[in-house]
Amino acid sequence: MSGYFWEEKALTELTHQEWESLCDGCGKCCLHKLIDEADAEEVIHYTDVSCRLLDTKTAQCRDYPNRKQHVPDCVVITPDNVYELDYMPTSCAYRRLAEGRGLASWHPLYHDGSREPMIAAGMSATGLVDSEDTVEEDLELRIVTWPLRDTN
């Protein structure tokens, strides 16, 4: 055993603080997504348009504790629903752990909470998105592939 709590406990055994610390703060879950259901399988397309609460310079929620009050359809990721959220990016720490892949080497928990390695690895929405409040064109014109990147 390495001594990391996320390797020693099941997701359902984590404390609230441990669970919250798993979020790498990338902001990708806050991007508007389009679901193409024309094929036999659903295809998820990410856009570079974020929820209005996302600070586009830092990729952090401006009111995380109260986000559901401002954005009722904001999805709160829990140990109970994480296995069903197939639209989460493959780089998401919650998804990675649910799939048995472990945390990525750039994750802030490996770097004393620093988000710099994650940003340097191109895994953050920091500075790459526009808020839904400022975008006028159709979301179909804002589809991007960078949120699909994953490393180790």
N, CA, C and O atoms as a GROMACS GRO file, in nm:
protein
  608
    1MET      N    1   0.083  -0.118   0.000
    1MET     CA    2   0.000   0.000   0.000
    1MET      C    3   0.087   0.125   0.000
    1MET      O    4   0.193   0.130   0.063
    2SER      N    5   0.041   0.225  -0.072
    2SER     CA    6   0.118   0.348  -0.082
    2SER      C    7   0.087   0.445   0.030
    2SER      O    8   0.166   0.535   0.058
    3GLY      N    9  -0.027   0.429   0.095
    3GLY     CA   10  -0.065   0.520   0.200
    3GLY      C   11  -0.159   0.631   0.155
    3GLY      O   12  -0.204   0.711   0.237
    4TYR      N   13  -0.189   0.637   0.025
    4TYR     CA   14  -0.283   0.736  -0.024
    4TYR      C   15  -0.426   0.689   0.005
    4TYR      O   16  -0.461   0.574  -0.024
    5PHE      N   17  -0.506   0.778   0.062
    5PHE     CA   18  -0.642   0.738   0.101
    5PHE      C   19  -0.724   0.687  -0.016
    5PHE      O   20  -0.805   0.596   0.002
    6TRP      N   21  -0.706   0.743  -0.136
    6TRP     CA   22  -0.785   0.702  -0.251
    6TRP      C   23  -0.747   0.562  -0.302
    6TRP      O   24  -0.821   0.502  -0.380
    7GLU      N   25  -0.633   0.513  -0.258
    7GLU     CA   26  -0.594   0.376  -0.295
    7GLU      C   27  -0.632   0.276  -0.187
    7GLU      O   28  -0.638   0.156  -0.213
    8GLU      N   29  -0.658   0.325  -0.067
    8GLU     CA   30  -0.687   0.236   0.045
    8GLU      C   31  -0.836   0.221   0.074
    8GLU      O   32  -0.877   0.127   0.143
    9LYS      N   33  -0.916   0.312   0.024
    9LYS     CA   34  -1.059   0.311   0.054
    9LYS      C   35  -1.142   0.300  -0.073
    9LYS      O   36  -1.101   0.344  -0.180
   10ALA      N   37  -1.259   0.240  -0.058
   10ALA     CA   38  -1.357   0.243  -0.167
   10ALA      C   39  -1.414   0.384  -0.174
   10ALA      O   40  -1.413   0.456  -0.074
   11LEU      N   41  -1.464   0.423  -0.289
   11LEU     CA   42  -1.519   0.558  -0.304
   11LEU      C   43  -1.629   0.585  -0.202
   11LEU      O   44  -1.642   0.698  -0.153
   12THR      N   45  -1.708   0.484  -0.171
   12THR     CA   46  -1.817   0.501  -0.075
   12THR      C   47  -1.769   0.514   0.069
   12THR      O   48  -1.847   0.550   0.157
   13GLU      N   49  -1.642   0.485   0.095
   13GLU     CA   50  -1.586   0.495   0.230
   13GLU      C   51  -1.518   0.629   0.257
   13GLU      O   52  -1.478   0.656   0.370
   14LEU      N   53  -1.504   0.710   0.155
   14LEU     CA   54  -1.434   0.838   0.171
   14LEU      C   55  -1.516   0.936   0.253
   14LEU      O   56  -1.639   0.937   0.246
   15THR      N   57  -1.448   1.017   0.332
   15THR     CA   58  -1.515   1.126   0.402
   15THR      C   59  -1.552   1.232   0.299
   15THR      O   60  -1.503   1.229   0.186
   16HIS      N   61  -1.638   1.324   0.338
   16HIS     CA   62  -1.675   1.433   0.246
   16HIS      C   63  -1.551   1.512   0.204
   16HIS      O   64  -1.535   1.546   0.087
   17GLN      N   65  -1.464   1.541   0.300
   17GLN     CA   66  -1.342   1.617   0.269
   17GLN      C   67  -1.251   1.540   0.174
   17GLN      O   68  -1.195   1.599   0.081
   18GLU      N   69  -1.236   1.409   0.194
   18GLU     CA   70  -1.154   1.328   0.103
   18GLU      C   71  -1.215   1.328  -0.037
   18GLU      O   72  -1.144   1.344  -0.136
   19TRP      N   73  -1.347   1.310  -0.043
   19TRP     CA   74  -1.416   1.308  -0.172
   19TRP      C   75  -1.392   1.439  -0.247
   19TRP      O   76  -1.355   1.439  -0.365
   20GLU      N   77  -1.415   1.551  -0.179
   20GLU     CA   78  -1.399   1.682  -0.242
   20GLU      C   79  -1.255   1.706  -0.287
   20GLU      O   80  -1.232   1.770  -0.390
   21SER      N   81  -1.158   1.655  -0.212
   21SER     CA   82  -1.017   1.676  -0.248
   21SER      C   83  -0.977   1.602  -0.375
   21SER      O   84  -0.875   1.633  -0.436
   22LEU      N   85  -1.057   1.503  -0.414
   22LEU     CA   86  -1.027   1.430  -0.537
   22LEU      C   87  -1.049   1.514  -0.662
   22LEU      O   88  -0.986   1.489  -0.766
   23CYS      N   89  -1.136   1.613  -0.654
   23CYS     CA   90  -1.160   1.698  -0.770
   23CYS      C   91  -1.031   1.771  -0.802
   23CYS      O   92  -0.973   1.838  -0.717
   24ASP      N   93  -0.986   1.758  -0.927
   24ASP     CA   94  -0.861   1.824  -0.966
   24ASP      C   95  -0.882   1.971  -1.002
   24ASP      O   96  -0.785   2.044  -1.020
   25GLY      N   97  -1.007   2.014  -1.013
   25GLY     CA   98  -1.034   2.154  -1.043
   25GLY      C   99  -1.009   2.193  -1.188
   25GLY      O  100  -0.978   2.308  -1.216
   26CYS      N  101  -1.022   2.098  -1.278
   26CYS     CA  102  -0.993   2.125  -1.419
   26CYS      C  103  -1.100   2.210  -1.487
   26CYS      O  104  -1.070   2.282  -1.582
   27GLY      N  105  -1.224   2.203  -1.439
   27GLY     CA  106  -1.332   2.280  -1.498
   27GLY      C  107  -1.398   2.215  -1.618
   27GLY      O  108  -1.495   2.270  -1.671
   28LYS      N  109  -1.350   2.100  -1.664
   28LYS     CA  110  -1.408   2.037  -1.782
   28LYS      C  111  -1.552   1.992  -1.760
   28LYS      O  112  -1.631   1.991  -1.855
   29CYS      N  113  -1.587   1.957  -1.639
   29CYS     CA  114  -1.725   1.914  -1.613
   29CYS      C  115  -1.822   2.030  -1.627
   29CYS      O  116  -1.942   2.009  -1.641
   30CYS      N  117  -1.772   2.152  -1.623
   30CYS     CA  118  -1.855   2.273  -1.633
   30CYS      C  119  -1.873   2.319  -1.776
   30CYS      O  120  -1.938   2.421  -1.800
   31LEU      N  121  -1.817   2.248  -1.871
   31LEU     CA  122  -1.832   2.285  -2.012
   31LEU      C  123  -1.966   2.234  -2.064
   31LEU      O  124  -2.013   2.127  -2.025
   32HIS      N  125  -2.026   2.312  -2.151
   32HIS     CA  126  -2.148   2.265  -2.216
   32HIS      C  127  -2.112   2.152  -2.311
   32HIS      O  128  -2.014   2.158  -2.384
   33LYS      N  129  -2.196   2.050  -2.308
   33LYS     CA  130  -2.173   1.932  -2.391
   33LYS      C  131  -2.295   1.911  -2.480
   33LYS      O  132  -2.408   1.940  -2.441
   34LEU      N  133  -2.270   1.860  -2.598
   34LEU     CA  134  -2.377   1.826  -2.690
   34LEU      C  135  -2.377   1.675  -2.705
   34LEU      O  136  -2.271   1.614  -2.719
   35ILE      N  137  -2.493   1.616  -2.703
   35ILE     CA  138  -2.503   1.470  -2.717
   35ILE      C  139  -2.566   1.440  -2.851
   35ILE      O  140  -2.679   1.482  -2.879
   36ASP      N  141  -2.493   1.368  -2.934
   36ASP     CA  142  -2.540   1.326  -3.066
   36ASP      C  143  -2.598   1.187  -3.051
   36ASP      O  144  -2.525   1.091  -3.027
   37GLU      N  145  -2.728   1.176  -3.066
   37GLU     CA  146  -2.795   1.047  -3.049
   37GLU      C  147  -2.836   0.986  -3.183
   37GLU      O  148  -2.916   0.894  -3.188
   38ALA      N  149  -2.780   1.038  -3.292
   38ALA     CA  150  -2.817   0.990  -3.425
   38ALA      C  151  -2.765   0.849  -3.452
   38ALA      O  152  -2.828   0.772  -3.524
   39ASP      N  153  -2.653   0.815  -3.394
   39ASP     CA  154  -2.596   0.683  -3.414
   39ASP      C  155  -2.652   0.585  -3.313
   39ASP      O  156  -2.734   0.622  -3.229
   40ALA      N  157  -2.610   0.461  -3.321
   40ALA     CA  158  -2.653   0.360  -3.225
   40ALA      C  159  -2.605   0.394  -3.085
   40ALA      O  160  -2.671   0.361  -2.986
   41GLU      N  161  -2.490   0.462  -3.077
   41GLU     CA  162  -2.436   0.504  -2.948
   41GLU      C  163  -2.443   0.655  -2.936
   41GLU      O  164  -2.439   0.727  -3.036
   42GLU      N  165  -2.454   0.701  -2.814
   42GLU     CA  166  -2.448   0.845  -2.791
   42GLU      C  167  -2.303   0.891  -2.807
   42GLU      O  168  -2.211   0.826  -2.758
   43VAL      N  169  -2.285   1.002  -2.874
   43VAL     CA  170  -2.153   1.062  -2.888
   43VAL      C  171  -2.159   1.197  -2.818
   43VAL      O  172  -2.247   1.279  -2.845
   44ILE      N  173  -2.065   1.219  -2.729
   44ILE     CA  174  -2.061   1.343  -2.654
   44ILE      C  175  -1.959   1.437  -2.716
   44ILE      O  176  -1.844   1.400  -2.737
   45HIS      N  177  -2.003   1.558  -2.743
   45HIS     CA  178  -1.915   1.660  -2.797
   45HIS      C  179  -1.900   1.769  -2.692
   45HIS      O  180  -1.999   1.824  -2.644
   46TYR      N  181  -1.777   1.801  -2.657
   46TYR     CA  182  -1.750   1.909  -2.564
   46TYR      C  183  -1.741   2.039  -2.641
   46TYR      O  184  -1.700   2.042  -2.757
   47THR      N  185  -1.779   2.148  -2.574
   47THR     CA  186  -1.764   2.280  -2.633
   47THR      C  187  -1.667   2.361  -2.547
   47THR      O  188  -1.630   2.319  -2.437
   48ASP      N  189  -1.627   2.475  -2.599
   48ASP     CA  190  -1.542   2.564  -2.520
   48ASP      C  191  -1.625   2.674  -2.455
   48ASP      O  192  -1.579   2.786  -2.435
   49VAL      N  193  -1.749   2.639  -2.424
   49VAL     CA  194  -1.842   2.730  -2.357
   49VAL      C  195  -1.873   2.672  -2.220
   49VAL      O  196  -1.912   2.556  -2.207
   50SER      N  197  -1.853   2.754  -2.118
   50SER     CA  198  -1.871   2.705  -1.981
   50SER      C  199  -1.996   2.760  -1.915
   50SER      O  200  -2.058   2.855  -1.962
   51CYS      N  201  -2.031   2.696  -1.808
   51CYS     CA  202  -2.135   2.744  -1.718
   51CYS      C  203  -2.100   2.887  -1.676
   51CYS      O  204  -1.983   2.923  -1.666
   52ARG      N  205  -2.202   2.966  -1.653
   52ARG     CA  206  -2.178   3.107  -1.617
   52ARG      C  207  -2.107   3.123  -1.484
   52ARG      O  208  -2.050   3.229  -1.457
   53LEU      N  209  -2.110   3.020  -1.399
   53LEU     CA  210  -2.042   3.029  -1.270
   53LEU      C  211  -1.893   3.001  -1.277
   53LEU      O  212  -1.819   3.030  -1.183
   54LEU      N  213  -1.848   2.944  -1.388
   54LEU     CA  214  -1.706   2.910  -1.398
   54LEU      C  215  -1.624   3.035  -1.426
   54LEU      O  216  -1.652   3.109  -1.521
   55ASP      N  217  -1.524   3.059  -1.344
   55ASP     CA  218  -1.428   3.166  -1.370
   55ASP      C  219  -1.338   3.116  -1.482
   55ASP      O  220  -1.259   3.024  -1.460
   56THR      N  221  -1.348   3.174  -1.599
   56THR     CA  222  -1.277   3.122  -1.716
   56THR      C  223  -1.126   3.142  -1.708
   56THR      O  224  -1.051   3.076  -1.780
   57LYS      N  225  -1.080   3.231  -1.621
   57LYS     CA  226  -0.936   3.251  -1.605
   57LYS      C  227  -0.872   3.148  -1.512
   57LYS      O  228  -0.753   3.118  -1.524
   58THR      N  229  -0.952   3.093  -1.419
   58THR     CA  230  -0.898   2.998  -1.321
   58THR      C  231  -0.960   2.859  -1.331
   58THR      O  232  -0.908   2.765  -1.271
   59ALA      N  233  -1.069   2.845  -1.405
   59ALA     CA  234  -1.145   2.720  -1.415
   59ALA      C  235  -1.200   2.675  -1.280
   59ALA      O  236  -1.214   2.555  -1.254
   60GLN      N  237  -1.231   2.771  -1.195
   60GLN     CA  238  -1.289   2.742  -1.064
   60GLN      C  239  -1.431   2.798  -1.058
   60GLN      O  240  -1.458   2.904  -1.115
   61CYS      N  241  -1.519   2.728  -0.989
   61CYS     CA  242  -1.656   2.775  -0.972
   61CYS      C  243  -1.656   2.898  -0.883
   61CYS      O  244  -1.590   2.902  -0.779
   62ARG      N  245  -1.731   2.999  -0.924
   62ARG     CA  246  -1.737   3.123  -0.847
   62ARG      C  247  -1.819   3.109  -0.719
   62ARG      O  248  -1.803   3.189  -0.626
   63ASP      N  249  -1.907   3.009  -0.713
   63ASP     CA  250  -1.989   2.989  -0.593
   63ASP      C  251  -2.016   2.841  -0.574
   63ASP      O  252  -2.132   2.797  -0.574
   64TYR      N  253  -1.910   2.764  -0.558
   64TYR     CA  254  -1.921   2.618  -0.550
   64TYR      C  255  -2.020   2.572  -0.443
   64TYR      O  256  -2.102   2.485  -0.472
   65PRO      N  257  -2.017   2.624  -0.321
   65PRO     CA  258  -2.110   2.574  -0.218
   65PRO      C  259  -2.258   2.595  -0.253
   65PRO      O  260  -2.344   2.519  -0.209
   66ASN      N  261  -2.287   2.698  -0.332
   66ASN     CA  262  -2.426   2.731  -0.364
   66ASN      C  263  -2.460   2.713  -0.512
   66ASN      O  264  -2.559   2.767  -0.559
   67ARG      N  265  -2.379   2.638  -0.584
   67ARG     CA  266  -2.394   2.628  -0.729
   67ARG      C  267  -2.531   2.576  -0.773
   67ARG      O  268  -2.584   2.619  -0.875
   68LYS      N  269  -2.588   2.483  -0.697
   68LYS     CA  270  -2.719   2.426  -0.734
   68LYS      C  271  -2.830   2.531  -0.723
   68LYS      O  272  -2.931   2.521  -0.793
   69GLN      N  273  -2.814   2.628  -0.637
   69GLN     CA  274  -2.914   2.735  -0.625
   69GLN      C  275  -2.911   2.824  -0.749
   69GLN      O  276  -3.016   2.873  -0.792
   70HIS      N  277  -2.793   2.845  -0.805
   70HIS     CA  278  -2.777   2.932  -0.922
   70HIS      C  279  -2.798   2.856  -1.053
   70HIS      O  280  -2.851   2.910  -1.150
   71VAL      N  281  -2.756   2.731  -1.054
   71VAL     CA  282  -2.764   2.647  -1.175
   71VAL      C  283  -2.829   2.514  -1.133
   71VAL      O  284  -2.759   2.418  -1.099
   72PRO      N  285  -2.962   2.509  -1.135
   72PRO     CA  286  -3.032   2.390  -1.085
   72PRO      C  287  -2.994   2.259  -1.154
   72PRO      O  288  -3.004   2.153  -1.092
   73ASP      N  289  -2.951   2.264  -1.280
   73ASP     CA  290  -2.915   2.139  -1.347
   73ASP      C  291  -2.767   2.104  -1.333
   73ASP      O  292  -2.718   2.013  -1.399
   74CYS      N  293  -2.695   2.176  -1.247
   74CYS     CA  294  -2.556   2.141  -1.217
   74CYS      C  295  -2.556   2.002  -1.153
   74CYS      O  296  -2.631   1.976  -1.059
   75VAL      N  297  -2.472   1.914  -1.204
   75VAL     CA  298  -2.467   1.777  -1.152
   75VAL      C  299  -2.365   1.770  -1.039
   75VAL      O  300  -2.248   1.805  -1.056
   76VAL      N  301  -2.411   1.725  -0.926
   76VAL     CA  302  -2.323   1.703  -0.811
   76VAL      C  303  -2.274   1.559  -0.820
   76VAL      O  304  -2.353   1.465  -0.815
   77ILE      N  305  -2.144   1.543  -0.834
   77ILE     CA  306  -2.085   1.409  -0.848
   77ILE      C  307  -2.072   1.348  -0.709
   77ILE      O  308  -2.019   1.410  -0.617
   78THR      N  309  -2.123   1.225  -0.695
   78THR     CA  310  -2.120   1.155  -0.566
   78THR      C  311  -2.068   1.014  -0.588
   78THR      O  312  -2.063   0.966  -0.701
   79PRO      N  313  -2.030   0.947  -0.480
   79PRO     CA  314  -1.990   0.806  -0.494
   79PRO      C  315  -2.103   0.719  -0.548
   79PRO      O  316  -2.078   0.612  -0.604
   80ASP      N  317  -2.226   0.762  -0.532
   80ASP     CA  318  -2.340   0.684  -0.579
   80ASP      C  319  -2.368   0.703  -0.728
   80ASP      O  320  -2.415   0.610  -0.794
   81ASN      N  321  -2.339   0.822  -0.784
   81ASN     CA  322  -2.372   0.843  -0.925
   81ASN      C  323  -2.251   0.845  -1.018
   81ASN      O  324  -2.267   0.850  -1.140
   82VAL      N  325  -2.130   0.841  -0.964
   82VAL     CA  326  -2.011   0.855  -1.047
   82VAL      C  327  -2.001   0.747  -1.155
   82VAL      O  328  -1.945   0.772  -1.262
   83TYR      N  329  -2.055   0.630  -1.129
   83TYR     CA  330  -2.046   0.521  -1.226
   83TYR      C  331  -2.142   0.540  -1.344
   83TYR      O  332  -2.128   0.475  -1.448
   84GLU      N  333  -2.238   0.630  -1.328
   84GLU     CA  334  -2.338   0.655  -1.433
   84GLU      C  335  -2.304   0.776  -1.519
   84GLU      O  336  -2.368   0.797  -1.622
   85LEU      N  337  -2.206   0.855  -1.479
   85LEU     CA  338  -2.177   0.981  -1.546
   85LEU      C  339  -2.075   0.961  -1.658
   85LEU      O  340  -1.960   1.005  -1.647
   86ASP      N  341  -2.118   0.895  -1.764
   86ASP     CA  342  -2.026   0.862  -1.873
   86ASP      C  343  -1.989   0.982  -1.958
   86ASP      O  344  -1.904   0.970  -2.047
   87TYR      N  345  -2.049   1.097  -1.933
   87TYR     CA  346  -2.013   1.218  -2.007
   87TYR      C  347  -1.901   1.295  -1.940
   87TYR      O  348  -1.854   1.396  -1.993
   88MET      N  349  -1.856   1.249  -1.824
   88MET     CA  350  -1.743   1.314  -1.758
   88MET      C  351  -1.618   1.287  -1.841
   88MET      O  352  -1.605   1.179  -1.899
   89PRO      N  353  -1.526   1.382  -1.846
   89PRO     CA  354  -1.404   1.358  -1.925
   89PRO      C  355  -1.325   1.241  -1.867
   89PRO      O  356  -1.326   1.217  -1.747
   90THR      N  357  -1.256   1.168  -1.954
   90THR     CA  358  -1.180   1.051  -1.908
   90THR      C  359  -1.066   1.090  -1.816
   90THR      O  360  -1.013   1.005  -1.743
   91SER      N  361  -1.027   1.218  -1.817
   91SER     CA  362  -0.920   1.263  -1.728
   91SER      C  363  -0.972   1.296  -1.587
   91SER      O  364  -0.892   1.318  -1.496
   92CYS      N  365  -1.103   1.298  -1.569
   92CYS     CA  366  -1.163   1.333  -1.439
   92CYS      C  367  -1.119   1.233  -1.332
   92CYS      O  368  -1.127   1.112  -1.351
   93ALA      N  369  -1.073   1.286  -1.220
   93ALA     CA  370  -1.025   1.199  -1.112
   93ALA      C  371  -1.134   1.105  -1.061
   93ALA      O  372  -1.106   0.988  -1.034
   94TYR      N  373  -1.255   1.154  -1.050
   94TYR     CA  374  -1.365   1.068  -1.004
   94TYR      C  375  -1.387   0.954  -1.102
   94TYR      O  376  -1.402   0.838  -1.062
   95ARG      N  377  -1.389   0.986  -1.230
   95ARG     CA  378  -1.410   0.882  -1.332
   95ARG      C  379  -1.292   0.785  -1.334
   95ARG      O  380  -1.311   0.663  -1.341
   96ARG      N  381  -1.171   0.838  -1.327
   96ARG     CA  382  -1.052   0.752  -1.328
   96ARG      C  383  -1.057   0.651  -1.213
   96ARG      O  384  -1.031   0.532  -1.232
   97LEU      N  385  -1.091   0.699  -1.093
   97LEU     CA  386  -1.095   0.608  -0.978
   97LEU      C  387  -1.210   0.509  -0.990
   97LEU      O  388  -1.195   0.391  -0.956
   98ALA      N  389  -1.324   0.555  -1.039
   98ALA     CA  390  -1.438   0.464  -1.058
   98ALA      C  391  -1.404   0.354  -1.158
   98ALA      O  392  -1.454   0.242  -1.148
   99GLU      N  393  -1.319   0.386  -1.255
   99GLU     CA  394  -1.278   0.288  -1.357
   99GLU      C  395  -1.155   0.208  -1.314
   99GLU      O  396  -1.106   0.125  -1.390
  100GLY      N  397  -1.104   0.233  -1.193
  100GLY     CA  398  -0.990   0.159  -1.142
  100GLY      C  399  -0.856   0.202  -1.201
  100GLY      O  400  -0.761   0.125  -1.198
  101ARG      N  401  -0.847   0.325  -1.253
  101ARG     CA  402  -0.724   0.371  -1.319
  101ARG      C  403  -0.631   0.452  -1.230
  101ARG      O  404  -0.517   0.476  -1.268
  102GLY      N  405  -0.675   0.494  -1.114
  102GLY     CA  406  -0.589   0.575  -1.028
  102GLY      C  407  -0.582   0.719  -1.074
  102GLY      O  408  -0.632   0.753  -1.181
  103LEU      N  409  -0.520   0.802  -0.994
  103LEU     CA  410  -0.508   0.944  -1.029
  103LEU      C  411  -0.393   0.965  -1.127
  103LEU      O  412  -0.294   0.892  -1.127
  104ALA      N  413  -0.408   1.066  -1.211
  104ALA     CA  414  -0.304   1.101  -1.307
  104ALA      C  415  -0.185   1.162  -1.233
  104ALA      O  416  -0.202   1.219  -1.124
  105SER      N  417  -0.068   1.152  -1.289
  105SER     CA  418   0.053   1.202  -1.224
  105SER      C  419   0.051   1.354  -1.203
  105SER      O  420   0.122   1.404  -1.116
  106TRP      N  421  -0.028   1.425  -1.279
  106TRP     CA  422  -0.037   1.570  -1.266
  106TRP      C  423  -0.140   1.615  -1.162
  106TRP      O  424  -0.153   1.735  -1.136
  107HIS      N  425  -0.211   1.522  -1.102
  107HIS     CA  426  -0.319   1.558  -1.008
  107HIS      C  427  -0.264   1.641  -0.892
  107HIS      O  428  -0.156   1.612  -0.841
  108PRO      N  429  -0.337   1.745  -0.851
  108PRO     CA  430  -0.292   1.831  -0.741
  108PRO      C  431  -0.260   1.758  -0.610
  108PRO      O  432  -0.175   1.805  -0.534
  109LEU      N  433  -0.324   1.646  -0.582
  109LEU     CA  434  -0.294   1.572  -0.459
  109LEU      C  435  -0.150   1.520  -0.458
  109LEU      O  436  -0.094   1.496  -0.350
  110TYR      N  437  -0.092   1.500  -0.573
  110TYR     CA  438   0.048   1.457  -0.582
  110TYR      C  439   0.146   1.575  -0.576
  110TYR      O  440   0.267   1.555  -0.571
  111HIS      N  441   0.093   1.697  -0.578
  111HIS     CA  442   0.178   1.817  -0.587
  111HIS      C  443   0.140   1.921  -0.482
  111HIS      O  444   0.134   2.040  -0.511
  112ASP      N  445   0.116   1.874  -0.360
  112ASP     CA  446   0.084   1.964  -0.248
  112ASP      C  447  -0.028   2.062  -0.281
  112ASP      O  448  -0.026   2.176  -0.236
  113GLY      N  449  -0.125   2.017  -0.360
  113GLY     CA  450  -0.240   2.100  -0.394
  113GLY      C  451  -0.219   2.193  -0.512
  113GLY      O  452  -0.313   2.262  -0.553
  114SER      N  453  -0.100   2.196  -0.568
  114SER     CA  454  -0.074   2.285  -0.681
  114SER      C  455  -0.146   2.235  -0.807
  114SER      O  456  -0.142   2.116  -0.839
  115ARG      N  457  -0.210   2.326  -0.876
  115ARG     CA  458  -0.278   2.295  -1.001
  115ARG      C  459  -0.186   2.318  -1.122
  115ARG      O  460  -0.223   2.287  -1.235
  116GLU      N  461  -0.066   2.372  -1.097
  116GLU     CA  462   0.025   2.404  -1.206
  116GLU      C  463   0.062   2.283  -1.294
  116GLU      O  464   0.060   2.295  -1.416
  117PRO      N  465   0.094   2.167  -1.235
  117PRO     CA  466   0.125   2.052  -1.322
  117PRO      C  467   0.006   2.011  -1.410
  117PRO      O  468   0.025   1.969  -1.524
  118MET      N  469  -0.116   2.024  -1.358
  118MET     CA  470  -0.235   1.992  -1.436
  118MET      C  471  -0.250   2.090  -1.552
  118MET      O  472  -0.279   2.050  -1.664
  119ILE      N  473  -0.231   2.217  -1.524
  119ILE     CA  474  -0.242   2.319  -1.628
  119ILE      C  475  -0.132   2.299  -1.733
  119ILE      O  476  -0.157   2.308  -1.853
  120ALA      N  477  -0.011   2.272  -1.686
  120ALA     CA  478   0.102   2.249  -1.778
  120ALA      C  479   0.080   2.127  -1.866
  120ALA      O  480   0.126   2.124  -1.981
  121ALA      N  481   0.008   2.026  -1.814
  121ALA     CA  482  -0.021   1.905  -1.891
  121ALA      C  483  -0.136   1.925  -1.989
  121ALA      O  484  -0.171   1.833  -2.064
  122GLY      N  485  -0.196   2.043  -1.989
  122GLY     CA  486  -0.308   2.071  -2.079
  122GLY      C  487  -0.438   2.007  -2.036
  122GLY      O  488  -0.525   1.981  -2.120
  123MET      N  489  -0.453   1.981  -1.908
  123MET     CA  490  -0.571   1.913  -1.858
  123MET      C  491  -0.675   2.006  -1.796
  123MET      O  492  -0.775   1.959  -1.743
  124SER      N  493  -0.653   2.136  -1.801
  124SER     CA  494  -0.743   2.233  -1.739
  124SER      C  495  -0.809   2.322  -1.843
  124SER      O  496  -0.754   2.348  -1.950
  125ALA      N  497  -0.929   2.368  -1.809
  125ALA     CA  498  -1.001   2.464  -1.893
  125ALA      C  499  -0.951   2.607  -1.870
  125ALA      O  500  -0.999   2.700  -1.934
  126THR      N  501  -0.857   2.623  -1.782
  126THR     CA  502  -0.804   2.756  -1.748
  126THR      C  503  -0.765   2.833  -1.874
  126THR      O  504  -0.676   2.792  -1.948
  127GLY      N  505  -0.832   2.945  -1.896
  127GLY     CA  506  -0.799   3.033  -2.008
  127GLY      C  507  -0.839   2.982  -2.145
  127GLY      O  508  -0.804   3.045  -2.246
  128LEU      N  509  -0.911   2.870  -2.153
  128LEU     CA  510  -0.944   2.811  -2.284
  128LEU      C  511  -1.091   2.820  -2.319
  128LEU      O  512  -1.132   2.775  -2.426
  129VAL      N  513  -1.172   2.877  -2.232
  129VAL     CA  514  -1.316   2.875  -2.252
  129VAL      C  515  -1.376   3.015  -2.238
  129VAL      O  516  -1.314   3.107  -2.185
  130ASP      N  517  -1.498   3.027  -2.289
  130ASP     CA  518  -1.576   3.149  -2.273
  130ASP      C  519  -1.702   3.113  -2.195
  130ASP      O  520  -1.754   3.002  -2.207
  131SER      N  521  -1.750   3.206  -2.117
  131SER     CA  522  -1.871   3.185  -2.039
  131SER      C  523  -1.994   3.187  -2.128
  131SER      O  524  -1.998   3.258  -2.229
  132GLU      N  525  -2.093   3.109  -2.091
  132GLU     CA  526  -2.218   3.107  -2.165
  132GLU      C  527  -2.282   3.246  -2.171
  132GLU      O  528  -2.361   3.275  -2.261
  133ASP      N  529  -2.250   3.331  -2.076
  133ASP     CA  530  -2.304   3.467  -2.073
  133ASP      C  531  -2.246   3.556  -2.182
  133ASP      O  532  -2.303   3.661  -2.214
  134THR      N  533  -2.133   3.517  -2.241
  134THR     CA  534  -2.068   3.602  -2.341
  134THR      C  535  -2.073   3.544  -2.482
  134THR      O  536  -2.034   3.610  -2.578
  135VAL      N  537  -2.121   3.421  -2.496
  135VAL     CA  538  -2.121   3.353  -2.626
  135VAL      C  539  -2.257   3.370  -2.694
  135VAL      O  540  -2.362   3.345  -2.634
  136GLU      N  541  -2.253   3.414  -2.819
  136GLU     CA  542  -2.378   3.435  -2.892
  136GLU      C  543  -2.403   3.331  -3.000
  136GLU      O  544  -2.518   3.307  -3.037
  137GLU      N  545  -2.297   3.269  -3.052
  137GLU     CA  546  -2.317   3.173  -3.160
  137GLU      C  547  -2.366   3.038  -3.107
  137GLU      O  548  -2.362   3.011  -2.987
  138ASP      N  549  -2.414   2.956  -3.199
  138ASP     CA  550  -2.464   2.823  -3.164
  138ASP      C  551  -2.353   2.737  -3.106
  138ASP      O  552  -2.237   2.746  -3.148
  139LEU      N  553  -2.389   2.654  -3.010
  139LEU     CA  554  -2.290   2.566  -2.947
  139LEU      C  555  -2.226   2.471  -3.048
  139LEU      O  556  -2.110   2.431  -3.029
  140GLU      N  557  -2.298   2.434  -3.153
  140GLU     CA  558  -2.242   2.344  -3.254
  140GLU      C  559  -2.117   2.404  -3.318
  140GLU      O  560  -2.031   2.332  -3.368
  141LEU      N  561  -2.107   2.536  -3.317
  141LEU     CA  562  -1.990   2.605  -3.374
  141LEU      C  563  -1.876   2.615  -3.274
  141LEU      O  564  -1.769   2.666  -3.308
  142ARG      N  565  -1.897   2.568  -3.153
  142ARG     CA  566  -1.798   2.580  -3.046
  142ARG      C  567  -1.745   2.444  -3.001
  142ARG      O  568  -1.685   2.434  -2.894
  143ILE      N  569  -1.765   2.341  -3.079
  143ILE     CA  570  -1.718   2.207  -3.043
  143ILE      C  571  -1.566   2.203  -3.047
  143ILE      O  572  -1.504   2.252  -3.141
  144VAL      N  573  -1.506   2.143  -2.943
  144VAL     CA  574  -1.361   2.129  -2.933
  144VAL      C  575  -1.326   1.987  -2.891
  144VAL      O  576  -1.409   1.915  -2.835
  145THR      N  577  -1.204   1.947  -2.917
  145THR     CA  578  -1.161   1.811  -2.881
  145THR      C  579  -1.064   1.807  -2.764
  145THR      O  580  -1.042   1.700  -2.706
  146TRP      N  581  -1.004   1.921  -2.726
  146TRP     CA  582  -0.904   1.918  -2.620
  146TRP      C  583  -0.954   1.862  -2.488
  146TRP      O  584  -0.873   1.804  -2.415
  147PRO      N  585  -1.082   1.875  -2.451
  147PRO     CA  586  -1.123   1.815  -2.323
  147PRO      C  587  -1.118   1.662  -2.323
  147PRO      O  588  -1.125   1.599  -2.217
  148LEU      N  589  -1.106   1.602  -2.440
  148LEU     CA  590  -1.101   1.457  -2.450
  148LEU      C  591  -0.962   1.400  -2.423
  148LEU      O  592  -0.946   1.280  -2.402
  149ARG      N  593  -0.861   1.487  -2.424
  149ARG     CA  594  -0.725   1.441  -2.399
  149ARG      C  595  -0.715   1.381  -2.259
  149ARG      O  596  -0.780   1.428  -2.165
  150ASP      N  597  -0.636   1.279  -2.248
  150ASP     CA  598  -0.608   1.218  -2.118
  150ASP      C  599  -0.462   1.177  -2.119
  150ASP      O  600  -0.405   1.147  -2.224
  151THR      N  601  -0.404   1.177  -2.002
  151THR     CA  602  -0.265   1.133  -1.990
  151THR      C  603  -0.255   1.028  -1.883
  151THR      O  604  -0.340   1.019  -1.795
  152ASN      N  605  -0.153   0.950  -1.892
  152ASN     CA  606  -0.125   0.838  -1.803
  152ASN      C  607  -0.245   0.797  -1.728
  152ASN      O  608  -0.240   0.704  -1.648
   0.00000   0.00000   0.00000
